[in-house]
Amino acid sequence: MTSQKKTLDQVLAEQREYNAKRASGYREKALKLYPWTCGRCARDFERKGLSELTVHHVDHNHDNNPADGSNWELLCIYCHDEEHTKFENLVRYGSTTEKKVKAATFNPFADLKAKMEGKDS
């Protein structure tokens, strides 16, 4: 059990290191390029609360990091979470746009009277 836990701890540590290394590059660039304002709710941030401002990848590809920042937008943690929830729902359930649904044409009570009269006689 100890060797498994150590292996899991090592994997988690490596993943955290990789995430931090990857994020530090584009996060720092995005914070220099854009004003410290959430792109959805327009909440302004100062250095003290800057950890709540995240870099969102517009195309949801975290490896697509153009130097001009065209695939990034700064979002607060709440709006970022909402954006990913919308994307997950799109992937899971399909398009969120409403489609015109044809009216139902089946009428289950069409011959009800005739059926009731035939049954009683």
C-alpha positions as CSV (number, residue, x, y, z in Angstrom):
1,M,0.0,0.0,0.0
2,T,2.9,2.4,0.8
3,S,4.4,1.9,-2.6
4,Q,1.1,2.6,-4.3
5,K,0.6,5.8,-2.2
6,K,4.1,6.9,-3.0
7,T,3.5,6.3,-6.7
8,L,0.2,8.2,-6.5
9,D,1.9,11.1,-4.6
10,Q,4.7,11.2,-7.2
11,V,2.2,11.3,-10.1
12,L,0.2,14.0,-8.4
13,A,3.3,16.0,-7.7
14,E,4.5,15.7,-11.3
15,Q,1.1,16.8,-12.6
16,R,1.0,19.8,-10.3
17,E,4.5,20.8,-11.4
18,Y,3.5,20.4,-15.0
19,N,0.3,22.4,-14.6
20,A,2.2,25.2,-12.7
21,K,4.9,25.3,-15.3
22,R,2.4,25.5,-18.2
23,A,0.1,28.0,-16.5
24,S,2.9,30.3,-15.4
25,G,3.9,30.9,-19.0
26,Y,0.5,31.9,-20.5
27,R,-1.0,33.2,-17.2
28,E,1.8,35.8,-16.8
29,K,1.5,36.8,-20.5
30,A,-2.3,37.1,-20.2
31,L,-2.1,39.2,-17.1
32,K,0.3,41.6,-18.9
33,L,-1.8,41.7,-22.1
34,Y,-5.3,42.2,-20.6
35,P,-6.7,44.5,-17.9
36,W,-7.4,42.6,-14.7
37,T,-11.2,42.5,-15.2
38,C,-13.4,39.5,-15.7
39,G,-14.5,39.2,-19.3
40,R,-18.0,38.1,-18.3
41,C,-19.1,39.9,-15.1
42,A,-16.7,42.8,-15.4
43,R,-15.4,42.4,-11.8
44,D,-12.2,44.3,-11.4
45,F,-9.2,42.8,-9.6
46,E,-6.2,44.1,-7.7
47,R,-3.1,42.3,-7.0
48,K,-4.5,41.1,-3.6
49,G,-7.3,39.1,-5.2
50,L,-5.6,38.2,-8.4
51,S,-5.5,34.5,-7.6
52,E,-9.3,34.5,-8.3
53,L,-8.8,35.7,-11.9
54,T,-8.1,32.8,-14.2
55,V,-7.1,32.5,-17.8
56,H,-9.8,30.8,-19.9
57,H,-8.9,29.1,-23.2
58,V,-11.6,30.2,-25.7
59,D,-11.2,27.0,-27.7
60,H,-10.8,24.8,-24.6
61,N,-7.4,23.6,-25.8
62,H,-4.9,24.4,-23.0
63,D,-2.0,23.7,-25.3
64,N,-3.1,26.4,-27.8
65,N,-1.3,29.4,-26.4
66,P,-0.6,32.0,-29.2
67,A,1.7,34.8,-28.1
68,D,-0.9,37.4,-29.1
69,G,-3.3,36.0,-26.5
70,S,-6.1,35.5,-29.1
71,N,-7.1,32.2,-27.4
72,W,-7.3,33.6,-23.9
73,E,-9.7,35.6,-21.8
74,L,-9.5,36.5,-18.2
75,L,-12.4,35.2,-16.1
76,C,-13.1,35.2,-12.4
77,I,-13.2,31.7,-10.9
78,Y,-17.0,31.8,-10.9
79,C,-17.5,32.8,-14.5
80,H,-14.7,30.4,-15.5
81,D,-16.5,27.5,-13.8
82,E,-19.8,28.5,-15.5
83,E,-18.1,28.6,-18.9
84,H,-16.7,25.1,-18.5
85,T,-20.1,23.8,-17.3
86,K,-21.7,25.2,-20.4
87,F,-19.0,23.5,-22.5
88,E,-19.4,20.2,-20.7
89,N,-23.2,20.4,-21.2
90,L,-22.7,21.1,-24.9
91,V,-20.4,18.0,-25.2
92,R,-22.8,15.8,-23.2
93,Y,-26.2,16.9,-24.5
94,G,-25.4,18.6,-27.9
95,S,-26.4,22.0,-29.1
96,T,-28.1,24.3,-26.6
97,T,-30.0,26.2,-29.3
98,E,-33.7,25.4,-29.4
99,K,-34.8,23.5,-32.4
100,K,-38.3,23.7,-33.9
101,V,-40.2,20.6,-32.8
102,K,-43.1,19.5,-35.0
103,A,-46.5,19.3,-33.3
104,A,-47.7,15.9,-32.2
105,T,-50.3,14.4,-34.6
106,F,-51.3,11.3,-32.7
107,N,-54.5,11.6,-30.8
108,P,-55.0,8.7,-28.3
109,F,-58.6,9.7,-27.7
110,A,-59.7,9.8,-31.4
111,D,-62.1,6.8,-31.2
112,L,-62.7,6.9,-27.5
113,K,-66.5,7.4,-27.9
114,A,-66.8,4.5,-30.4
115,K,-64.7,2.2,-28.2
116,M,-66.8,3.1,-25.2
117,E,-70.1,2.5,-27.0
118,G,-68.9,-0.8,-28.4
119,K,-67.8,-2.0,-24.9
120,D,-71.1,-1.1,-23.3
121,S,-73.3,-3.0,-25.8
